């Protein structure tokens, strides 16, 4: 798009992309992170950083062991 000086609508037609938002998002990523940023998989939900829940049995055993150690 930048090399050939295409507008957003021209780019949409040329590459058969139906959503203007996709092109805008790709352009923002490219400007912020460079070409490498476009290679990063961004689909799906992000990891919230919270660990997965342990089974109740294991959690109870760990709590009991923690109390015993105290």
Contact map, one row per residue, 1 for C-alpha under 8 A:
1111111100100000000000000000000000000000000000000000000000000000000000
1111110000000000000000000000000000000000000000000000000000000000000000
1111110000000000000000000000000000000000000000000000000000000000000000
1111110000000000000000000000000000000000000000000000000000000000000000
1111111000000000000000000000000000000000000000000000000000000000000000
1111111101100000000000000000000000000000000000000000000000000000000000
1000111111100000000000000000000000000000000000000000000000000000000000
1000011111110000000100110000000000000000000000000000000000000000000000
0000001111111000000100000000000000000000000000000000000000000000000000
0000011111111100000000000000000000000000000000000000000000000000000000
1000011111111110100000000000000000000000000000000000000000000000000000
0000000111111111111100100000000000000000000000000000000000000000000000
0000000011111111100000000000000000000000000000000000000000000000000000
0000000001111111100000000000000000000000000000000000000000000000000000
0000000000111111100000000000000000000000000000000000000000000000000000
0000000000011111110000000000000000000000000000000000000000000000000000
0000000000111111111100000000000000000000000000000000000000000000000000
0000000000010001111100000000000000000000000000000000000000000000000000
0000000000010000111111100000000000000000000000000000000000000000000000
0000000110010000111111110000000000000000000000000000000000000000000000
0000000000000000001111111000000000000000000000000000000000000000000000
0000000000000000001111111100000000000000000000000000000000000000000000
0000000100010000001111111110000000000000000000000000000000000000000000
0000000100000000000111111111000000000000000000000000000000000000000000
0000000000000000000011111111100000000000000000000000000000000000000000
0000000000000000000001111111110000000100000000000000000000000000000000
0000000000000000000000111111111000000000000000000000000000000000000000
0000000000000000000000011111111100000000000000000000000000000000000000
0000000000000000000000001111111111001100000000000000000000000000000000
0000000000000000000000000111111111111100000000000000000000000000000000
0000000000000000000000000011111111000000000000000000000000000000000000
0000000000000000000000000001111111001000000000000000000000000000000000
0000000000000000000000000000111111111100000000000000000000000000000000
0000000000000000000000000000111111111100000000000000000000000000000000
0000000000000000000000000000010011111110000000000000000000000000000000
0000000000000000000000000000010011111111000000000000000000000000000000
0000000000000000000000000000110111111111000000000000000000000000000000
0000000000000000000000000100110011111111100000000000000000000000000000
0000000000000000000000000000000000111111100000000000000000000000000000
0000000000000000000000000000000000011111110000000000000000000000000000
0000000000000000000000000000000000000111111000000000000000000000000000
0000000000000000000000000000000000000001111100000000000000000000000000
0000000000000000000000000000000000000000111110000000000000000000000000
0000000000000000000000000000000000000000011111000000000000000000000000
0000000000000000000000000000000000000000001111100000000000000000000000
0000000000000000000000000000000000000000000111110000000000000000000000
0000000000000000000000000000000000000000000011111100000000000000000000
0000000000000000000000000000000000000000000001111100000000000000000000
0000000000000000000000000000000000000000000000111110000000000000000000
0000000000000000000000000000000000000000000000111111000000000000000000
0000000000000000000000000000000000000000000000001111100000000000000000
0000000000000000000000000000000000000000000000000111110000000000000000
0000000000000000000000000000000000000000000000000011111000000000000000
0000000000000000000000000000000000000000000000000001111101100000000000
0000000000000000000000000000000000000000000000000000111111100000000000
0000000000000000000000000000000000000000000000000000011111110000000000
0000000000000000000000000000000000000000000000000000001111111000000000
0000000000000000000000000000000000000000000000000000011111111100000000
0000000000000000000000000000000000000000000000000000011111111110000000
0000000000000000000000000000000000000000000000000000000111111111000000
0000000000000000000000000000000000000000000000000000000011111111100000
0000000000000000000000000000000000000000000000000000000001111111110000
0000000000000000000000000000000000000000000000000000000000111111111000
0000000000000000000000000000000000000000000000000000000000011111111100
0000000000000000000000000000000000000000000000000000000000001111111110
0000000000000000000000000000000000000000000000000000000000000111111111
0000000000000000000000000000000000000000000000000000000000000011111111
0000000000000000000000000000000000000000000000000000000000000001111111
0000000000000000000000000000000000000000000000000000000000000000111111
0000000000000000000000000000000000000000000000000000000000000000011111
